[in-house]
Amino acid sequence: MGRVYEEARLTLAASHAPDSSHGLFLPRPPVQTAIELPHMPADGDSMFVTHMPEDYETISPESGSLATRAWATQEWLLSRRMVLYTAGCLVWSCKTITQRETGGSSHITARNHRWKVIVEKFSARGLTYITDRLIALEGLRTAMANMRESDVYCFGLWKNSMPDQLLWYCTEPAERALNTLGLPTWTWASTTHGVRFLNIKKAKNVSKSIRFDEQSKLLTIQSRLTKLHGLIFPCPSQNVMGPGSKYKGRYITAFSKFEFEIFDHLPLSLAFTLVVQEEGTVGYAILDEGRLCSVVDVYCLSLMSKRDSRVSSEGKVKWQVDWVLVLRQLQLKQEPVEYERIGVGKILWPYWHQDGEVAQVCIR
């Protein structure tokens, strides 16, 4: 299907049609007459203006029913030229411009070709059959592979963009049990709902190596691994700290407004505070399924890291923050020991630096 849209001269999209039984043309108010302004631009051309519709959703392709369907993702991205029929106007979109019939420009985020943006949009859309979780992106994957000749596609992620692309989180419980594809836990495609990626800036990759085995579906990462002995508490909204934390001042400086907003938009069952019994709060985690025993040993695998120094009540202190995968061991007697992903998180350097050891970690 990918080549159909790539090679088509023009794609027509019934953006606001309720379903496939409806056509392109929907009742709409008359187009407002343009008015010529009493102003002469420097180039000598006339300038015209018209009223914008009060309801922006009626002229936005992303507000229509088509934008809720996962299969439409690759159609929007692969088509060279599109005419989108919205409830309020026609929208033209090609590789260089997107514009309404009124002449006004339009920005369609769904036509962003960055892979993380594609995944965020796609995963939040609906599929009739969960077995199409990756098939519905196959045409786009093929087109991307032609531009990424030295890269390897790993069940919805690109190896050369790891570990950054591994740091995704669920916007609601993953419900992996409903996904019958048998995909490994490290890929977003193993879930059944929408995912987002952590917003990581000015951090470096701290993993030593990443290997992908397509046959076994194992991802082997060499990086710092820490066994976190302690408690994991739910953290409602911005009360991420918890009482009596030894690193409270440092903890606050390490987390941005963006991350507090994550907790405001997530179901409370997914957000947890990582607590070490002697050290206090050391970080936070967003658990995929949102269910975990209150007393548990989990493993944190460092993928990205950033160092900085801030002034706190203790004076100027240096700290390091690691973005981590939260893991749980599988089959303890098996060699090598395998792990499964249960979430993603962020941990402070004072605790991490003391206990982290480099290890080869196999994630299933």
Secondary structure, DSSP 8 states (H G I E B T S, - for coil): -HHHHHH-S-EEE-TT-SSTTS-S----------EE-S---TTS---EE----S-GGGG-GGGSGGGGBTTHHHHHHH-SEEEEE-SS-EEEEESS-EEETTS-B---GGG---HHHHHHHHHTSB-S-GGGTTGGGHHHHHHHHHH-TT--EETTEEGGGTTGGG-EEESS---GGG-TT---TTSGGGSSS-EEE----S-EE--SEEEEETTTTEEEEEEEEEEEEEEEEE--TT--S-TT-TTHHHHHHHS-HHHHHHHHHS-GGGEEEEEETTTEEEEEEEESSS---SEEEEEEEEEEEEEEEEEETTEEEEEEEEEEEEEEEE-TTSSS-EEEEEEEEEEEHHHHHHH-EEEEEEE-
